[in-house]
Amino acid sequence: MTTAERADQSALITEKLIKHPKFMCSKRISIYLSMPEEPSTWEILSSALRVGKACFVPRYASNRTHMDMLRVTSMEDVLGLPRTKWNIQQPAMVETDREDALQTGGLDLVLVPGLAFDSHGNRLGRGKGYYDTFLHRCRIPLPGALQTSSTESLGPYTIGLAFLEMLYPSVPVHEHDVEGDGSGGERKGRLKSGREHLLKMLC
């Protein structure tokens, strides 16, 4: 894909996502900070912050598959985040004063990255298992954590963001993989999902 093609599809995905009923009704959202080869999430994050949604970004532990979702309060806050050795911006490991989503009410919506997605709601990640592990944690309320509807056993609603070129008839899955509820690919359809049994493509 060319830079222009990625930009065009990213703009379309953003436009459709911010009109998606799940996005509109969600108050607490996890939004990953996209890499250049992924659909851009920057305008999605900016839009969510502008309308007052509580936004959380990933912080990956480099030596294990643990990931936390920590709150950011503005685009200036996001742009000031340090970069990891993988060139990913995230809150510093030494930061302890940021709100942790799972400790303070859970999440309503999680936007999920991936290298490939299929029509069954499956995704192919980068092999570390960060999101599969995190989504399993979302379904187990932490002791002492504030309980809301978003911390029920089903966990948050998930939407994978994908370019058309990242959609395949099927991708490899493993026992611990968690199916997504929606995929943001540039395609129309209603397909099977592990959560709602109907996966709604965003276009």
MIBA-324581 format. One record per residue (C-alpha): x, y, z. Coordinates in steps of 0.001 Angstrom, whole numbers, plus 500000, padded with zeros to 6 digits. Example, Ala and Ser with C-alpha at 12.3 -4.5 7.8 and 13.67 -1.06 7.14 Angstrom:
MIBA-324581
512300495500507800513670498940507140
This chain:
MIBA-324581
500000500000500000501149503523499296501129506265501921498196507903500126496197504658500099496784504168503815495719507753504486492547507414502386491458504174504048492372505508507508490159508541506943487264506303505882487731503982508872487846506982511209484694508486509722482775505227510054484084504401513517483165507701515169479595507199513859479473503598515082476808503161517811479260501373520096481762504198519828479102506852520337477676505268523486480987504214525032482318506395527827485612504565528451487643503548525394490997501876524822492717503251521722496102501930520616498601504391519187498987503253515604502203502500513744502705503862510191501695500538508596498418500379510544495136502277510133495714505592511854494068506006515247495204509568515890492061511327514699489928508716516476491735509508519709491489513241519132487760512980518432487149510855521533488991513326523738487133516294522226483746514860523162484815514034526704485338510271526560487835508740528991490641507461526759493211504824527660496321503781525725498400500604526066501562500258528102503377497068527168505769495242529488508832494330527426509730491137529275506291489485529456502821489532527871501368491954530412499699495131529185497882497885531083495556500536529681496420503910531163494507507140530790495594510073528656493904513435529033494798515392525890496623515127522583499439517137524118499677514483526814499837511765524144502438513537522010504663513887525074504758510154525795508192508498525508508974505875522874509926502263523488512716500375521718510010499346519183509364503062518535505922502839520157504757505736522300503424504715525697503377505919529308506735505365530992507070502264533167508056504479536113504779506429535929502493505347538739499969508183538893498022507505535681494560506006535971494502502284535201491322501337533305490821497977535001491239499477538457488697502259537982485661500895536186486870498847533229486340499644529567483309499870527303485209499571524009488647498288522996490102499058519563492339496151518617495326496189516229496368493246514088498302492112511055495300490286509574491619489685510321489055487219509004485296487043508543484860485084511789486165487856514034489601486279514410492793488318514272496448487619513700498574489715516042502317490079516336502714486877518321503199488252521831499628487743523035499276491155524696495679491753523637494476488188524152495897488244527678494450491681528401490966490809527118490930487728529334491809489996532278488926492297531353486522489436532037487824488883535578487041491870537859490002492738540065489549492599543866488685496070545137488227497525541653485214499727540955482545497561539317480508498806536352478705497161533443481975497182531512483572494760533987480972492027533534482079488570532409481653489363528697484201492135528938484319495225526709483134495359523113486056494980520695486586496368517204489589495532515054490777498243512684491932496903509332492767498032505849490944496115503108494253494418502304494369493007505864491098491056505533491321487333504700488874484404504519490586482881507577493618483420509792495389480959512137493892480828515636495000479328518930493083478185521983493844481369523964492855483783521172489892486080521800487500486769518929486618490353518053483123491814517861483705494037514841486271494783512158486923498181510670487805496988507217486629498783504108483940496222503271480233495562503775478734492531505468477232490883508536479351488011509739479640485631512658481339486895515833482187485307519151480450488024521144477227489066519456477056486333516787476807489122514223479896491057513254479142494411511654481740495712509247482121499457509505481542500231505841
